[in-house]
Amino acid sequence: MRALAGLMGLKSPPLRRRVALLLGSLVAVGLFSTVAVGFLCLGLYLSLATRLPPVYAALLVALIGLLLAALSVSVLVLAARRTQRAVTRTVEASALAALAPSLVALAARHTRVLAAVAVGALAFMAMRRR
């Protein structure tokens, strides 16, 4: 990380402070969001418990939570599929990815020639060192 930060012209201690501040902020947001959702569910339960029996109020709050979780998972799956399609398009557009199958097929057809060239190159390098 230091080498990468050095190449980009960033100094390491300020970068570490920024990362620590970002991670701390994310942990705090997650914690406060969890507490807020918990109190929201408690308030919903208490308001429903005055109109419905407590068991049905608890089941209704749990059902709402399940529906929100299913919605979150479906959005996450859609986003992952979109990202996968973008990555696939990028890889297909890459020149190396376009040439790799033909190069592998060529190498598979001419393995003996490639082996002979490799042995010849090794022999040449060994003779050159002496």
ZIZI-V262833 format. One record per residue. N is the residue number from 1. RES is the residue in one small letter. D_LAST is the distance of its C-alpha to the last C-alpha in Angstrom with 1 decimal. Layout:
# ZIZI-V262833
n=N res=RES d_last=D_LAST
n=N res=RES d_last=D_LAST
This chain:
# ZIZI-V262833
n=1 res=m d_last=41.8
n=2 res=r d_last=41.5
n=3 res=a d_last=38.4
n=4 res=l d_last=40.3
n=5 res=a d_last=43.4
n=6 res=g d_last=41.5
n=7 res=l d_last=40.1
n=8 res=m d_last=43.7
n=9 res=g d_last=45.1
n=10 res=l d_last=47.0
n=11 res=k d_last=47.4
n=12 res=s d_last=46.9
n=13 res=p d_last=50.3
n=14 res=p d_last=52.6
n=15 res=l d_last=50.6
n=16 res=r d_last=51.1
n=17 res=r d_last=54.8
n=18 res=r d_last=55.2
n=19 res=v d_last=53.6
n=20 res=a d_last=55.7
n=21 res=l d_last=58.9
n=22 res=l d_last=58.2
n=23 res=l d_last=57.6
n=24 res=g d_last=60.7
n=25 res=s d_last=62.8
n=26 res=l d_last=61.7
n=27 res=v d_last=62.6
n=28 res=a d_last=66.0
n=29 res=v d_last=66.7
n=30 res=g d_last=65.9
n=31 res=l d_last=68.1
n=32 res=f d_last=71.0
n=33 res=s d_last=70.8
n=34 res=t d_last=71.0
n=35 res=v d_last=74.0
n=36 res=a d_last=75.7
n=37 res=v d_last=75.3
n=38 res=g d_last=76.6
n=39 res=f d_last=79.7
n=40 res=l d_last=80.1
n=41 res=c d_last=80.2
n=42 res=l d_last=82.6
n=43 res=g d_last=84.9
n=44 res=l d_last=84.8
n=45 res=y d_last=85.6
n=46 res=l d_last=88.5
n=47 res=s d_last=90.0
n=48 res=l d_last=89.8
n=49 res=a d_last=91.1
n=50 res=t d_last=94.4
n=51 res=r d_last=94.9
n=52 res=l d_last=93.3
n=53 res=p d_last=93.1
n=54 res=p d_last=90.2
n=55 res=v d_last=88.3
n=56 res=y d_last=88.3
n=57 res=a d_last=87.4
n=58 res=a d_last=84.3
n=59 res=l d_last=83.4
n=60 res=l d_last=83.8
n=61 res=v d_last=81.6
n=62 res=a d_last=78.9
n=63 res=l d_last=79.3
n=64 res=i d_last=78.8
n=65 res=g d_last=75.7
n=66 res=l d_last=74.3
n=67 res=l d_last=75.0
n=68 res=l d_last=73.3
n=69 res=a d_last=70.2
n=70 res=a d_last=70.1
n=71 res=l d_last=70.4
n=72 res=s d_last=67.5
n=73 res=v d_last=65.3
n=74 res=s d_last=66.2
n=75 res=v d_last=65.3
n=76 res=l d_last=62.0
n=77 res=v d_last=61.2
n=78 res=l d_last=62.1
n=79 res=a d_last=59.9
n=80 res=a d_last=57.0
n=81 res=r d_last=57.5
n=82 res=r d_last=57.7
n=83 res=t d_last=54.5
n=84 res=q d_last=52.7
n=85 res=r d_last=54.0
n=86 res=a d_last=52.7
n=87 res=v d_last=49.2
n=88 res=t d_last=49.3
n=89 res=r d_last=50.3
n=90 res=t d_last=47.6
n=91 res=v d_last=44.9
n=92 res=e d_last=46.2
n=93 res=a d_last=46.2
n=94 res=s d_last=42.6
n=95 res=a d_last=40.4
n=96 res=l d_last=37.6
n=97 res=a d_last=40.1
n=98 res=a d_last=41.4
n=99 res=l d_last=38.1
n=100 res=a d_last=36.7
n=101 res=p d_last=38.9
n=102 res=s d_last=38.0
n=103 res=l d_last=34.2
n=104 res=v d_last=34.5
n=105 res=a d_last=36.6
n=106 res=l d_last=34.1
n=107 res=a d_last=31.2
n=108 res=a d_last=33.5
n=109 res=r d_last=34.3
n=110 res=h d_last=30.8
n=111 res=t d_last=28.8
n=112 res=r d_last=27.3
n=113 res=v d_last=26.1
n=114 res=l d_last=24.7
n=115 res=a d_last=23.0
n=116 res=a d_last=21.5
n=117 res=v d_last=20.3
n=118 res=a d_last=18.9
n=119 res=v d_last=17.0
n=120 res=g d_last=15.8
n=121 res=a d_last=14.7
n=122 res=l d_last=12.9
n=123 res=a d_last=11.1
n=124 res=f d_last=10.3
n=125 res=m d_last=9.0
n=126 res=a d_last=6.9
n=127 res=m d_last=5.5
n=128 res=r d_last=5.5
n=129 res=r d_last=3.8
n=130 res=r d_last=0.0
